[in-house]
Amino acid sequence: MTPLQGIRVLDFTELLPGPFLSQNLVELGAHVTKIERPPHGDNARLMAPGVFHAANRGKDCIQVDLKSSQGHAQIEQLLETADVLLEAYRPGVMKRLGLDYATLSSRYPRLIYASISGYGQTGERALLPGHDLNYQAVSGALALSGLPDGRPEHVFGLPVADLCGAMYGFSAVLAALFQRVQSGKGQYLDIALADCLAHWMNPRLGAFQAQGLDALNQQRQDVLDKPAYGVFRCRDGQEITICALENHFWQRLVQCLELNTFTDAAFMDYEYRAKSAGAIRQAIAAHVLQRESNELHVALMAADVPAMLLVKPSDLLDTSLAAGRDLQASDGTSFLRFPVSLSGMPESDADAQSRVVRQ
């Protein structure tokens, strides 16, 4: 029995946040029916077909005209057995269609209804359009991106707000399902991508408050300018990450790379090292540039220094398998599986295919 076997989801979302949320539900065994707008369905089909395929595997995809009486009848039939409804229209759209939570909850009191939007269902930003970078900006995350002595820049290669919001939505839906076991009642979930990413800022806010760092330049320096922490290029062109923050790791790094300039006992204090962060990184970079990547990586691992060679996205499955962590999706695709194995989750292609057939 899969973890979410028997759970049925109606997914009205498109592009990435909502579909990635429901994709995780699929991987835990839920049955997801994706409701798409005619004539071409989810915009991701046209704009990013690879993204669409990655985030909509194993779903039943149907096109429904929500403005027609026939379409409404089709949705009503699906609602009879639905446990969860996901939607990501702008606030007010589902109400105009007669499919908002207030309308449905009296007839389907066990329904868990999740609305996913950029800025939430209430507040002065609620009706504004947005994309991932906008949410990074308003959450405070973008202000801490880029180089320590530069301006904020869009440098992270993942849609962090979209994925962050999807995973908060995923956990909230699971929590609501658990609450329903106790109460017998469904509930409404207002998931704002900007709010979710802002919640990730709490550890940073705690650090800034504890150190009395109020100015943005001070906060950026604290977050981005770390000694012995960064990405360095080896002689063969391969990149390696080195993260020797704690004193014991720092001491081992100094010995392994023979960083003789920094052997003074004063450098065993992190705050003292931080004042020379730039010089330390420059010294590491100069040393690393003289070493072959594999030889250096072996030496750093032998010294018990946190270090890892950069892995290209296309090599993820092979490198995970070589490291003893097979992340291959059970459906045999080139995608990665849900990263945590739970009882009842498919162990093989055959198991995965039989589950799809039963759906």
Secondary structure in CASP SS format (residue, H / E / C, confidence):
PFRMAT SS
TARGET T0000
AUTHOR 0000-0000-0000
METHOD secondary structure of the structure
MODEL  1
M C 1.00
T C 1.00
P C 1.00
L C 1.00
Q C 1.00
G C 1.00
I C 1.00
R E 1.00
V E 1.00
L E 1.00
D E 1.00
F C 1.00
T C 1.00
E C 1.00
L C 1.00
L C 1.00
P H 1.00
G H 1.00
P H 1.00
F H 1.00
L H 1.00
S H 1.00
Q H 1.00
N H 1.00
L H 1.00
V H 1.00
E H 1.00
L C 1.00
G C 1.00
A C 1.00
H E 1.00
V E 1.00
T E 1.00
K E 1.00
I E 1.00
E E 1.00
R C 1.00
P C 1.00
P C 1.00
H C 1.00
G C 1.00
D C 1.00
N C 1.00
A H 1.00
R H 1.00
L H 1.00
M H 1.00
A C 1.00
P H 1.00
G H 1.00
V H 1.00
F H 1.00
H H 1.00
A H 1.00
A H 1.00
N C 1.00
R C 1.00
G C 1.00
K C 1.00
D E 1.00
C E 1.00
I E 1.00
Q E 1.00
V C 1.00
D C 1.00
L C 1.00
K C 1.00
S C 1.00
S H 1.00
Q H 1.00
G H 1.00
H H 1.00
A H 1.00
Q H 1.00
I H 1.00
E H 1.00
Q H 1.00
L H 1.00
L H 1.00
E C 1.00
T C 1.00
A C 1.00
D C 1.00
V E 1.00
L E 1.00
L E 1.00
E E 1.00
A C 1.00
Y C 1.00
R C 1.00
P C 1.00
G C 1.00
V H 1.00
M H 1.00
K H 1.00
R H 1.00
L C 1.00
G C 1.00
L C 1.00
D C 1.00
Y H 1.00
A H 1.00
T H 1.00
L H 1.00
S H 1.00
S C 1.00
R C 1.00
Y C 1.00
P C 1.00
R C 1.00
L C 1.00
I E 1.00
Y E 1.00
A E 1.00
S E 1.00
I E 1.00
S E 1.00
G C 1.00
Y C 1.00
G C 1.00
Q C 1.00
T C 1.00
G C 1.00
E C 1.00
R C 1.00
A C 1.00
L C 1.00
L C 1.00
P C 1.00
G C 1.00
H C 1.00
D H 1.00
L H 1.00
N H 1.00
Y H 1.00
Q H 1.00
A H 1.00
V H 1.00
S H 1.00
G C 1.00
A C 1.00
L H 1.00
A H 1.00
L H 1.00
S C 1.00
G C 1.00
L C 1.00
P C 1.00
D C 1.00
G C 1.00
R C 1.00
P C 1.00
E C 1.00
H C 1.00
V C 1.00
F C 1.00
G C 1.00
L C 1.00
P C 1.00
V H 1.00
A H 1.00
D H 1.00
L H 1.00
C H 1.00
G H 1.00
A H 1.00
M H 1.00
Y H 1.00
G H 1.00
F H 1.00
S H 1.00
A H 1.00
V H 1.00
L H 1.00
A H 1.00
A H 1.00
L H 1.00
F H 1.00
Q H 1.00
R H 1.00
V H 1.00
Q H 1.00
S H 1.00
G C 1.00
K C 1.00
G C 1.00
Q C 1.00
Y E 1.00
L E 1.00
D E 1.00
I E 1.00
A E 1.00
L H 1.00
A H 1.00
D H 1.00
C H 1.00
L H 1.00
A H 1.00
H H 1.00
W C 1.00
M C 1.00
N H 1.00
P H 1.00
R H 1.00
L H 1.00
G H 1.00
A H 1.00
F H 1.00
Q H 1.00
A H 1.00
Q H 1.00
G C 1.00
L C 1.00
D C 1.00
A C 1.00
L H 1.00
N H 1.00
Q H 1.00
Q H 1.00
R H 1.00
Q H 1.00
D H 1.00
V H 1.00
L H 1.00
D C 1.00
K C 1.00
P C 1.00
A C 1.00
Y E 1.00
G E 1.00
V E 1.00
F E 1.00
R E 1.00
C C 1.00
R C 1.00
D C 1.00
G C 1.00
Q C 1.00
E E 1.00
I E 1.00
T E 1.00
I E 1.00
C E 1.00
A C 1.00
L C 1.00
E C 1.00
N H 1.00
H H 1.00
F H 1.00
W H 1.00
Q H 1.00
R H 1.00
L H 1.00
V H 1.00
Q H 1.00
C H 1.00
L H 1.00
E C 1.00
L C 1.00
N H 1.00
T H 1.00
F H 1.00
T C 1.00
D C 1.00
A H 1.00
A H 1.00
F H 1.00
M H 1.00
D C 1.00
Y H 1.00
E H 1.00
Y H 1.00
R H 1.00
A H 1.00
K C 1.00
S C 1.00
A H 1.00
G H 1.00
A H 1.00
I H 1.00
R H 1.00
Q H 1.00
A H 1.00
I H 1.00
A H 1.00
A H 1.00
H H 1.00
V H 1.00
L C 1.00
Q C 1.00
R C 1.00
E C 1.00
S H 1.00
N H 1.00
E H 1.00
L H 1.00
H H 1.00
V H 1.00
A H 1.00
L H 1.00
M H 1.00
A H 1.00
A C 1.00
D C 1.00
V C 1.00
P C 1.00
A E 1.00
M E 1.00
L E 1.00
L C 1.00
V C 1.00
K C 1.00
P H 1.00
S H 1.00
D H 1.00
L H 1.00
L H 1.00
D H 1.00
T H 1.00
S H 1.00
L H 1.00
A H 1.00
A C 1.00
G C 1.00
R C 1.00
D C 1.00
L C 1.00
Q E 1.00
A C 1.00
S C 1.00
D C 1.00
G C 1.00
T C 1.00
S C 1.00
F C 1.00
L E 1.00
R C 1.00
F C 1.00
P C 1.00
V C 1.00
S C 1.00
L C 1.00
S C 1.00
G C 1.00
M C 1.00
P C 1.00
E C 1.00
S C 1.00
D H 1.00
A H 1.00
D H 1.00
A H 1.00
Q H 1.00
S H 1.00
R H 1.00
V H 1.00
V H 1.00
R H 1.00
Q C 1.00
END
